[in-house]
Amino acid sequence: MIRLGALGAGLFFVLALMLGVVQPRDAVAPDPVEEHHKHPQKVEWSFNGPGNLGIFGTFDRAQLQRGFQVYKEVCSACHSINRVAFRDLAAIGFSPAEIKALAAQYEVASIDDKTGEAATRKATPADKFPLIYPNEAAARAAQNGALPPDLSLITKAREDGTNYVHSLLTGYDEAPPKGWTVLDGLYYNPYFASLNIKMPPPLAADDQVTYADGTKATRDQMAKDVAVFLTWTAEPKLEARKETGVAAVIFLLILTLLGYLSYRRVWADVKGPKAVAAE
Amino acid sequence: MSFPWAKHYEPKSEFTKFVDSRLPIPRFVYDALGAGYPAPKNLNYFYNFGFLAGVALMVQIITGIVLAMHYAANTAIAFDSVEHIMRDVNSGWMIRYMHAVGASFFFAVVYIHIFRGLYYGSYKPPREVLWMLGLVIFLLMMATAFMGYVLVWGQMSFWGATVITGLFSAIPVVGPAIQTWLLGGFSPDNATLNRFFSLHFLLPFVTLGVIVLHVWALHIPGSNNPTGVDVKGPQDTVPFHPYYTAKDFFGLGVYLTLFAVVVFFAPNMLGEVDNYIPANPLSTPALIVPEWYFWPFYAILRSFTVDFLFIPAKLLGVIGMFASILLLFFLPWLDTSPVRSNNYRPWSRILFWVFVVDVIILGVCGGKHAAEPWIIISQLASVYYFAHFLIILPIVSRIEKTLPLPNSIAEAVLAKYNKASSPGLAGSPGVQPAE
């Protein structure tokens, strides 16, 4: 009975599916976006360690600070990093005094103690970097309809994120392919999902920022530095994670080896030649 | 139950005698997984995965309880609270990555466990109830994993919840009402998030309860084994402890090492990048896909593209997807071969590997855009999926000529040892025709 029912059910599903298989397909024009979209270029990052494997490696503190400078002087005109607190910058080498001074440059919402009216106050190290626009509508109104995303998590919210940020920032130079229209107010960028991006080229020329450590601020260098900085904002615990990982894996390998040896020893009387001969 | 030659617990000290006569937990443990539980001596490494699945569940429960201390099930702050765990909670990043990667590892382990059961015929009598309880656990896991994924309240959480609850709207007449009831509204919102959090917390403990039944059902006939031949005497078994405790410990080490490699060096490898974007009901992601462990079923869901017998394609997809799992409950009666292990079933063995490849193909299709050629590939793969269990296996299991079985487990072990130590004698192993 069960097998008969199963046969019926099986024929039902097979026929329903085969009907779909033989159904004529609508001709689908090749998607020009898919055709011209480029995957981000691979770059060797210091935090990925030898071979870009992602096992060892640490952030380059000087690079993080340069990246922060690029963010602050260029990106922050439109993009927030609202998940990062000023105090977090201690991890990339800022002193408490520097952090305090930096935070004081920002205003955050507060309430007037005496009147209870809405007011603002200077940010403290415990505050997060404030939003650039109070809400999405304000952002779109100011940006000609575009919404600059918060960048705190951007390298984890895009495929191959660090490479993506670097490639996107340096990817404006390519001319659009023949037949591809770039609408007014948009820019062609083959690394952007839809190829047409609303963000104007943010890194327009070399030496757009002046690095304090004397590094030559080429566009490529600035793009790399800010990509690394945004990798840190997305994964501030990256170094602790890898350090813990190396220790954990070494511990577990030793534990596993001991486990294997005790397993062999326990089973010796069952698997060993003596045991077999005895049987 | 246990085999007659099982050792029995004998309390030696005054204290253990005292405990044994009042609450005999030591006796229970000794008889269940100590020296008092004889197990077949030929279990291979695939038999480690049941234990590993238990470990994976415990990792999920422990990390999950810590996460729940810091998580806030409210749509306004759920995503932020996850990021708070990643940034500000002590070792929060580790706990959360263990939980997220742990879900993938749990499924990987359970899939190997299920396929091991399929290959060695562990669903066959007298283990049907054991098999069905395992499937109940699998279904509970799927529900739990789905709801857990929604809790992050990223883009994929939101749209995944929209798609999966949308499946119920395919049910005629009452479908839309059921969807609204499940969501607590017309689209996923705070009510949805709250109930999913509550159920995501509850279901692992329900799973734990069913696992107790699963292990209980296992202890009645004892483990199956790679030969599929019943245990016949003491020469076929070894006491669970120390033999399989030692083997499981070694397997655990390998498992945890692999787990640590992914958690610490590639924690986002198995996830979707879109879920690092906060949920936005006004912006649909370009590609809505579930986590990898649902891809084969997602492919089956999407492979029904045309109406059939006046049943709309969408409803067919939903029926097909649920049927693809539920049909496994009938497997013990669909496969009628008296021989359990595929080692001795030449045709079924080929079919098994075709089925493995078929599921992998479905998995690949499930992770892609619903476009050609993936649709037609997933349709053909779905055809085989259903045909395999519902048509081919019932027929093949009847007409197949099986190979001679070893007389006993001990004999098979001996034959294997002889074969390994002296290849020249490979032609004359101790395998004799079954009587």
Interface residues (C-beta under 8 A of the other chain):
Chain A: I2 R3 A6 L7 A9 G10 L11 F12 F13 V14 L15 A16 L17 M18 L19 G20 V21 Q23 R25 V28 L53 G54 I55 R83 D88 P149 S152 L153 K156 A157 R158 E159 G161 A193 A234 P236 K237 A240 R241 K242 T244 G245 V246 A248 V249 L252 L253 L255 T256 L257 G259 Y260 S262 Y263 V266 W267 V270 K271 P273 V276 E279
Chain B: K41 D80 E83 M86 R87 W93 M94 Y97 Q235 V238 P242 Y243 A246 K247 F249 F250 L252 G253 V254 L256 T257 A260 V261 V263 F264 F265 A266 P267 N268 V273 D274 Y276 I277 A286 S303 F304 T305 V306 F308 L309 I311 A313 L316 G320 A323 L327 F330 W333 L334 T336 A371 E372 I375 I376 Q379 L380 S382 V383 F386 A387 F389 L390 I391 P394 A410 L414 Y417 N418 S421
